[in-house]
C-alpha cells in the first residue's frame, strides 16, 4: 500500500512538469541556425561582373518595404554556389549576355516577415503588380511563398538575363510575379521570352543548378552543401 501511495504521489508531483512539456512547441523541424558557416561568401568578391538588384534590401518588392534581415544590399551564397554562378556568367559572357541577381541567401527572419505580410490586408497596388490573379491567401498553397525557403540554405538564387550593355531582357514577366505565366515553360508568354527562359535555364543547369518550375528566375545548386540546414543570420 505504501509503495502504491508513493507512486501516486510521484505522478501527482510530476503533473505540472508533464503539462509544461506538452505546451512546448513541436520540434518537428530543426530551428534555423543563428550563425553562417565560414564558407558563405559575397558573390561580388567571387565575380564582381554579375549585376545585383537585391530587391528585399529595398522597398521595391511584393511586400512594399525592406524585408527583415536584409541589413545591407549584399548577395551572400555558399562558396560552391557562388563559384558555380561565376562559371555561368563566364559562359553567358561569351554569348554577349550576363546575369542580374535579385536574391541570394535569405535569413529565416525574412521568410517570417513574408508570413506576417500574408496575414495583413491586401495592398491593391502591390496586388496588381505582383499577384493580380492569385488570392493572397493562396500564395503559400500554390508554392510561390513558403514558411521555409531554400534561399535560407545559402545555395539558391533568383536571377535574370541582361545584354552586353547591362540592360535587363524581357523574360515574359517581372521578377516575383506570382502567376502561372511565371512558370518556366508557360505557353502564355511570347516565343522570344520562352526562348530566353530556356537559355537561362540551360546555362544554369549546365553548371549544376536545378530549376524551380513555377518560377523562371529561381535556381538551386543541385549539390548544395547544406541541404538540411536553414540559417537566420542577417545579411550584413
N, C-alpha and C positions, 0 to 999 in steps of 0.2 A: 504493500500500500504506500509506504514512504517513497519507494522508487517511482511509482506512478505519479505521486504528488509532485515530486521533483521534476519529472518530465513535463507535466502540465505547467508548472511554474516557469520552466525554461521556455516553453512555447509562447506563453503569455509575455514574458520579458522580451523575447526576440521579435514580437509582432511589430513594434514601431520600426525596427530595422528593416524587416521584410517589406513593410509598406513604403518606406523611403526608397528602397532599391527598386521597387516596382514603379515608382514615379519617375525614375531616371529616364532620359530619352534613349531610344533604341540605338544601339551601337552597331546597326546592320552594315553601315559603310564606315570606313576609316575616316577620321577627321582630316580636314585639309592641313597640310604641314605649314608652319609659320615661316620657315626659312627656306631659301632656294639653295639647291646644291651648287657646288663650285663650278660645275660645267655649264651653267647658264651664262650666256654672253650677250653683248649688244650686237645686233645684226650690223649696225653701222661700222663696228670695228672689224667685222669679218668681210663685209663688202659695202663700202660707202657709196657705190654707184646705184644701189637699189633705192628707189624713191620711197619715201614714207609719208603717209597721210593717216595718222593714227587718230581715228575719229573719237574713240572713247576717252581720250585725254582732252577733248573739247566738248562743246555743246552740239556739234554737228553730228548727231546720231539719232537713232529712233526714240531714245528716251528724252532727248532735248536738253540735256545737261551733262557736265563732266561726270564720268562714272567713278564710283568709289574704287580706290586702289590704284588709280592712274595719277600718281603724283607728278609725273613728268611724261612728256611725249617721247618715249623710248621703246624700241622693239627689242624685247628680251626673248631669247629662244635657247633651247639646249644647243650645245656646240654642234652636235651631229645634224640638227635641223638647219642651223644657220649655214653650215658648210655645204649642205646639200642644196640649199636655196641659192648660194653663191654659184654653184655649178649650173643651176637652171638659168641664172642671169647671164652667165657666160655663153651658154647655148643660144639664148634668145638674142644676145647682142650681135652674134654672127648673122642673124636674120634681120637686123635693123630694129629690133624690139627690146623691151625691157619690162621689169616688174615694178608695180607700185603696191605697197603693203598697207592694209587698213588695220589689221590687228595681229598680235602675236601672242605671247604669254598673257593670260588673263587671270588675275587673282580671284579666288573664290568669293571674296567680298564684292567683287564686281558682278559676279553671277547672282549673288544675293540681292544686289541692287536691282537687277533685272526682275527678280521675283517680286520685290516690293512694287516696282513700277507696274507689273502686270495686274496688280490688285487695285491700282488707282484708277480714277475716271479717265476716259479717253480724252486725248487732245486731238480735235478734229484735223488740225494742220498736220500733225505727225501721222495720224492715221492715213490721210490722203497721200502722204509722201511715201510711207513705208509698208502699210498693210491695208490697202483700200478694200480688198475682197476677202479678208480673213478677220473674223472676230478676235479681238484682243484676248479673250478667254480661251481661244483655240490655238494660240501660238505655241504653247507647250505641247499640246496633243499632236499637232502637225509637225513637230520636230524643228521648228525654227529657233526656239529657245529651250534650254534645259537647265534643271537645277544643279546639274554637274556638267561642266563643259570640258571637252578635250583640250581647249585652249589652256586650262589650268594645269595641264601636264607638261606644257612647255614646248611641244613639237607640232603645234597646229598653227596655221596661218590663214588669214583672209587676204586675198590679193587680186590684182587685175593686170592687164597689159597696157603698156604705153608705147608710143612710137619713138623713133630715134631722137625726136625733139622733146621728148618727155610729156607729150600730150596723151591724156587718157583715151583709150579706144572704147568704142561703143560695143559692149557685150550683151546688149539687149535689155538689161535692167540696171538700175543703180545697185550699189552695194547695200546690203541689209534691206532689200526689197522682198518682203515676205509674201510670196505669191507663187503659184505653180509655174509662172513664166521664169522664175529664178532657177528652176531645175536645170541641171547641166544639159540635158537632152530635150528640153522643151521644144515642141514644134511651133509654139506660139510666138517665137521671135524671128526676125528676118534672117534669111540664109547667111548673110555676111556675119551676123552676130554668132550664129551657131558655128560657123567656121572658126571664128576667133576663140570661142569656148573650147572647141576641140583642140585647137592649137595650144591653148593654155594648159588644158588637161594632159595632153601628150607630153608637153615639156616637163611638167611636174612629175608625172608617172615615170618618165624616163630616168629621173634622178631619185626614185624611191618613195615618192609621195602617193598616198591614196586619196581619192576624191569623195566628198560627201555629195551624194546625188541630188539632194534637194536644193543645194546652193552652189552655183557655178564658181564661186570665189573661195570655197572652203576646202583646204587640203591638210592632211596629217602625214607626217613621216611614218611610213609603214613599220619600220623597225625602230620605233621610238624608245628611248632609254627608260622612261618612267610610265609604262602603260597602266599602272595601278595606283599611281600617286597623284594627288591633287594638292596644289600649293596655294598659299594665301598671302605670301609676302607682297607688299605693294611694289608697283613699278616706280623705281627711283633712279 
